């Protein structure tokens, strides 16, 4: 049975060689980086990077969240998986909601974007209670559509501060 553990750089390298094709395409479309670069950055910069391991020692996936600038209660959440995760799809779906709730102990708002072509991740995000708030027609190095999503847990969350972090203080019409 799969289990969770703190992520390592070695596991990031292993997963980078066995990513779902949609996850690899999303990395390349957004950053243009090799998957190993994005995964190692995720491990290095996330507050609690986590690996989903199979009992045979193979990496099924990784996830985490990176604090957003001067707003430490806002996290850029991410997850990348191997096709092997499908072997455990029901358990993964059920437990991933718990993982998101655990992240909300650290972050009032979880946020990021997803490649519009990554339909499996879009369905998973909906399942986990994320809301899609914007469609970016041409984002990333590939200039393809990405969907922006959020999940908020705190009634005291300051949306004005979140908007300033997201836009870098720019007028949102310029983003």
C-alpha positions in Angstrom: 0.0 0.0 0.0 1.2 3.5 -0.7 2.5 5.7 2.1 3.7 9.3 2.5 7.1 10.5 3.5 9.1 13.7 3.4 10.4 14.2 -0.1 14.0 13.9 -1.1 15.9 15.2 -4.2 16.6 11.6 -5.2 12.9 10.9 -5.3 12.4 14.0 -7.4 14.9 12.7 -9.9 13.2 9.3 -10.0 9.8 10.8 -10.5 11.1 13.1 -13.3 11.9 10.0 -15.3 8.4 8.5 -14.8 5.9 11.4 -15.0 2.4 11.3 -16.4 2.7 12.7 -19.9 0.2 15.4 -19.1 2.3 16.5 -16.1 5.4 16.6 -18.1 3.6 18.6 -20.8 2.4 21.1 -18.2 5.9 21.7 -16.8 7.3 22.3 -20.3 4.4 24.6 -21.3 4.7 26.7 -18.2 8.4 26.9 -17.6 10.2 25.3 -20.5 12.3 23.4 -17.9 13.1 19.7 -17.8 10.8 18.0 -15.3 13.8 17.2 -13.0 14.4 21.0 -12.6 10.8 21.7 -11.6 10.6 18.7 -9.2 13.9 19.5 -7.5 12.8 23.1 -7.1 9.5 21.9 -5.6 11.4 19.8 -3.0 13.8 22.6 -2.2 11.3 25.5 -1.9 8.2 23.8 -0.5 7.6 24.0 3.2 6.6 20.4 3.5 7.4 18.5 0.3 5.9 15.1 0.4 6.5 11.9 -1.6 3.8 9.3 -2.3 5.7 6.0 -2.2 4.6 2.5 -3.3 5.5 -0.4 -1.0 7.9 -1.6 -3.7 9.9 1.6 -3.3 8.8 3.3 -6.5 7.7 7.0 -6.4 4.0 7.4 -7.2 3.9 11.2 -6.9 5.0 14.3 -5.1 3.2 17.3 -3.7 3.8 20.4 -1.7 3.2 24.1 -1.4 5.5 27.1 -1.6 4.9 30.2 0.5 4.1 33.3 -1.6 6.5 36.2 -0.9 5.5 38.4 2.0 2.2 36.5 2.5 3.3 33.3 4.2 -0.3 32.1 4.6 -0.7 31.9 0.8 0.7 28.7 -0.7 1.3 27.8 -4.3 0.2 24.2 -4.2 1.6 21.6 -6.6 1.4 17.9 -7.4 3.0 15.7 -10.0 2.5 12.0 -10.4 3.6 8.9 -12.2 1.1 6.9 -14.3 1.5 4.2 -11.5 -0.7 6.3 -9.2 -3.7 5.1 -11.2 -3.3 1.7 -9.6 -4.5 3.4 -6.4 -6.9 5.9 -7.9 -9.8 5.5 -5.3 -7.5 5.6 -2.3 -5.6 8.5 -3.8 -8.8 10.5 -4.4 -10.1 9.8 -0.9 -6.8 10.6 0.9 -5.9 13.6 -1.2 -8.8 15.6 0.3 -7.2 14.9 3.7 -3.8 16.1 2.4 -5.4 19.4 1.2 -7.0 19.9 4.6 -3.7 19.3 6.3 -2.1 22.0 4.0 -4.7 24.4 5.2 -3.3 24.2 8.7 -0.3 26.1 7.3 -2.1 28.1 4.5 -5.3 30.1 4.5 -5.3 30.1 0.7 -3.9 27.5 -1.7 -3.5 28.8 -5.2 -1.9 28.0 -8.6 -2.6 27.4 -12.3 -3.1 24.2 -14.2 -2.7 23.5 -18.0 -6.1 23.5 -19.5 -5.2 20.3 -21.3 -4.5 18.4 -18.1 -8.1 17.3 -17.6 -7.2 14.6 -15.0 -5.7 17.3 -12.7 -8.7 19.6 -13.3 -11.1 16.9 -12.2 -9.0 16.1 -9.2 -8.8 19.8 -8.2 -12.6 20.0 -8.4 -12.9 16.9 -6.3 -10.6 18.4 -3.7 -12.8 21.6 -3.5 -10.7 24.0 -5.5 -12.5 26.8 -7.4 -11.4 28.0 -10.8 -11.3 31.7 -10.9 -9.6 32.7 -14.1 -8.7 31.4 -17.6 -5.4 32.7 -18.9 -5.5 32.5 -22.6 -1.8 32.4 -23.2 0.5 31.7 -20.2 3.9 30.3 -19.8 6.7 29.8 -22.3 4.3 27.9 -24.6 1.6 30.6 -24.4 -1.2 28.0 -23.9 -4.3 28.3 -21.8 -4.0 27.8 -18.1 -6.7 27.8 -15.5 -6.2 29.6 -12.2 -7.6 27.9 -9.1 -7.9 28.6 -5.4 -9.1 27.1 -2.2 -9.7 29.3 0.8 -10.1 28.1 4.4 -10.1 31.1 6.6 -13.0 33.6 7.0 -10.4 36.2 8.0 -8.4 36.0 4.8 -7.4 39.3 3.3 -8.2 39.2 -0.5 -6.5 42.5 -1.1 -3.2 41.2 0.2 -3.6 38.1 -2.0 -4.2 40.2 -5.1 -1.1 42.3 -4.4 1.0 39.1 -4.1 -0.4 37.7 -7.3 0.1 40.8 -9.4 3.2 42.1 -7.7 1.3 45.3 -7.0 0.3 45.8 -10.6 -3.2 46.7 -11.7 -5.0 43.3 -12.3 -6.1 44.5 -15.7 -2.4 44.5 -16.7 -1.8 40.8 -15.7 
